[in-house]
Amino acid sequence: MEDKPQEVNSGAGTGQDRPEIDLAKPSEHHMIPVWFFVGVILLIYGIIIFCTGIYEFSSPPPTVLANTHPAIWWGALLTVIGGIYVYAYMPRKS
């Protein structure tokens, strides 16, 4: 005769049993790392800022260092960093 574990009453008073959870086998659920979403945000912001920098070629802003085109440099940098994060932390099937 096998010993069954005692059922724990949830206190809800419904009389329904809770489903059993088997802790021995791993679940099929995989979490997505937060760094993947950080990479997606950096990639999106980088593309937007880069496109804004390209637009500023035709109508440069009246600032002192407008001739250095910082929007293009920062947009390209954010796009590259975001692409690295997305590639490195992309969820893969095992």
trRosetta pair geometry for C-beta under 8 A, 3 or more apart (Angstrom, degrees):
i j d omega theta_ij theta_ji phi_ij phi_ji
7 17 6.2 -69 -147 -130 139 104
7 18 7.9 160 -160 31 96 90
8 18 7.4 -16 67 20 87 133
10 14 7.9 -5 61 28 118 99
10 18 6.2 117 -52 -54 121 116
12 16 8.0 -30 79 45 128 90
22 25 5.5 22 116 27 118 96
30 91 6.5 134 117 -154 125 120
30 94 7.8 155 -82 -6 148 114
32 36 5.5 -80 170 47 98 144
32 37 7.4 90 126 -36 116 97
32 91 5.1 -68 -111 -54 86 128
33 36 5.1 112 71 -11 81 96
33 89 4.7 -99 68 -168 130 120
33 91 7.8 171 10 -70 79 82
34 37 5.7 -55 -163 39 49 109
34 38 6.4 54 140 -23 73 102
35 38 5.1 -46 -144 36 42 118
35 39 6.3 48 154 -22 66 101
35 85 5.7 -130 163 -164 89 105
35 88 7.6 -48 126 91 127 105
35 89 4.4 175 94 -68 102 168
36 39 5.7 -54 -155 35 30 113
36 40 6.6 32 148 -20 63 103
36 85 7.1 173 -113 148 30 88
36 86 6.4 75 -152 -124 67 53
36 89 4.1 -140 -68 114 77 110
36 90 6.3 120 -123 -90 116 35
36 91 6.8 -12 -85 -29 165 81
37 40 5.4 -45 -145 32 39 114
37 41 6.5 39 154 -18 66 101
38 41 5.9 -55 -151 37 31 109
38 42 6.3 29 153 -16 65 107
38 85 5.9 -88 93 169 89 154
39 42 5.7 -54 -143 40 32 110
39 43 6.1 35 156 -22 65 107
39 81 7.8 -141 -126 132 75 65
39 82 5.0 129 -170 -160 61 59
39 83 7.4 163 -175 -41 107 6
39 84 7.2 -135 -129 77 119 51
39 85 2.7 -162 -89 101 112 108
39 86 4.0 -173 133 -51 130 64
39 87 7.9 -147 -177 12 155 52
39 88 7.6 173 -76 44 153 89
39 89 6.3 165 -4 45 139 115
40 43 5.6 -55 -147 36 29 114
40 44 6.4 27 155 -17 64 106
40 82 7.0 113 -93 -169 7 108
40 86 6.0 97 -68 -93 62 110
41 44 5.9 -55 -147 37 31 108
41 45 6.2 26 157 -13 66 108
41 82 7.3 -141 76 -122 42 120
42 45 5.9 -57 -142 43 29 108
42 46 6.0 33 157 -24 64 110
42 78 5.2 -145 -177 -173 83 85
42 79 7.8 -177 139 -86 81 22
42 81 5.5 -77 156 97 145 97
42 82 3.2 -169 99 -82 93 100
42 85 6.4 79 43 31 135 139
43 46 5.7 -55 -145 36 26 113
43 47 6.5 25 157 -18 62 104
43 78 7.5 -178 -90 142 22 82
43 79 6.1 66 -138 -136 58 55
43 82 3.1 -171 -57 137 65 135
43 83 5.9 106 -103 -58 111 59
43 85 7.8 -140 -38 58 100 102
43 86 5.9 7 -39 -30 143 134
44 47 6.0 -55 -150 34 30 108
44 48 6.5 26 154 -16 64 107
44 82 7.4 -159 7 -164 49 161
45 48 5.7 -57 -147 38 33 111
45 49 6.1 26 158 -14 69 109
45 78 5.5 -78 96 159 94 148
45 82 7.5 161 46 -60 83 146
46 49 6.0 -57 -141 41 28 105
46 50 6.0 30 158 -20 65 110
46 74 7.9 -141 -125 136 73 62
46 75 5.2 122 -170 -167 60 55
46 76 7.1 115 -173 -85 108 5
46 77 7.2 -142 -126 77 116 46
46 78 3.0 -166 -86 100 98 94
46 79 3.3 -174 135 -55 135 63
46 80 7.5 -164 -162 9 159 50
46 81 7.4 164 -67 46 145 85
46 82 5.3 -152 4 10 133 132
47 50 5.7 -55 -143 38 27 113
47 51 6.3 27 158 -17 63 107
47 75 7.1 99 -100 -171 8 103
47 79 5.9 98 -60 -99 62 111
48 51 6.0 -57 -150 37 27 108
48 52 6.5 29 151 -19 63 107
48 75 7.4 -141 76 -126 43 111
49 52 5.5 -52 -149 36 34 115
49 53 6.4 38 151 -22 65 102
49 71 5.5 -146 175 -164 83 82
49 74 5.7 -66 143 101 144 98
49 75 3.6 -162 99 -87 88 94
49 78 6.3 69 42 37 133 141
50 53 5.6 -52 -151 33 33 113
50 54 6.7 33 151 -18 64 101
50 71 7.2 164 -102 147 25 80
50 72 6.3 65 -138 -133 66 50
50 75 2.8 174 -61 143 65 133
50 76 5.8 102 -103 -56 118 58
50 78 7.8 -147 -37 57 99 100
50 79 6.0 0 -31 -33 142 134
51 54 5.6 -49 -149 34 36 112
51 55 6.5 39 150 -20 65 103
51 75 7.3 -172 5 -158 48 154
52 55 5.5 -53 -150 35 34 114
52 56 6.5 38 150 -25 65 104
52 71 5.2 -98 97 -180 95 143
52 75 7.1 174 45 -70 86 141
53 56 5.5 -50 -149 30 34 115
53 57 7.8 54 149 -34 57 84
53 69 5.7 89 -168 -177 109 94
53 70 7.6 -136 -110 86 119 38
53 71 3.1 -175 -79 103 94 97
53 72 3.5 -178 147 -58 146 64
53 73 7.7 169 -127 8 161 50
53 74 7.8 158 -57 49 137 81
53 75 5.3 -143 3 8 128 137
54 57 6.0 -30 -171 0 42 114
54 72 6.8 100 -57 -96 60 101
55 58 6.6 -58 -174 33 48 101
55 59 7.3 -22 151 41 77 91
56 59 6.6 -82 -138 74 43 59
56 60 5.6 69 171 -110 85 50
56 61 6.2 -37 -141 -16 118 87
56 66 7.4 -134 166 -162 123 99
56 69 6.9 160 90 -127 121 84
56 71 5.9 104 12 41 143 141
57 60 7.2 9 -133 -66 17 83
57 69 7.5 13 -78 -109 79 127
60 66 4.6 106 176 157 112 133
60 67 7.5 20 -152 -74 152 53
61 66 5.3 -165 64 -108 73 126
62 66 7.2 -59 -122 -36 9 149
63 66 4.7 128 60 -51 83 95
65 68 4.8 -20 173 18 94 119
65 70 6.7 50 117 -30 115 116
66 69 7.5 41 173 -70 49 48
68 73 7.7 -30 146 -9 90 135
69 72 4.4 6 148 18 113 118
69 73 6.7 123 107 -16 78 90
70 73 5.6 -59 -149 41 42 110
70 74 5.8 31 159 -12 77 109
71 74 6.1 -56 -136 45 28 103
71 75 5.7 30 162 -21 64 114
72 75 5.9 -56 -139 40 23 111
72 76 6.2 23 160 -18 61 109
73 76 6.0 -58 -148 37 26 108
73 77 6.3 24 155 -18 63 109
74 77 5.6 -54 -143 38 33 112
74 78 6.2 30 159 -16 67 106
75 78 6.0 -55 -143 40 28 107
75 79 6.2 30 156 -21 63 109
76 79 5.7 -55 -146 36 29 113
76 80 6.4 28 157 -18 64 106
77 80 6.0 -56 -148 36 29 108
77 81 6.3 22 157 -12 65 109
78 81 5.9 -56 -141 42 31 107
78 82 5.9 31 159 -18 66 111
79 82 5.8 -56 -142 41 25 110
79 83 6.2 29 156 -21 62 108
80 83 5.7 -55 -147 36 28 112
80 84 6.5 30 154 -20 63 103
81 84 5.7 -52 -150 33 32 112
81 85 6.5 30 153 -16 65 105
82 85 5.8 -55 -146 38 33 109
82 86 6.2 32 156 -18 67 106
83 86 5.8 -53 -142 37 30 110
83 87 6.2 27 159 -15 65 109
84 87 6.0 -60 -147 40 27 107
84 88 6.0 20 159 -16 65 114
85 88 5.9 -59 -138 41 27 106
85 89 6.0 -15 176 17 65 114
86 89 7.0 -77 -134 54 18 82
86 90 6.0 46 163 -66 61 96
87 90 6.0 -28 -142 -15 23 117
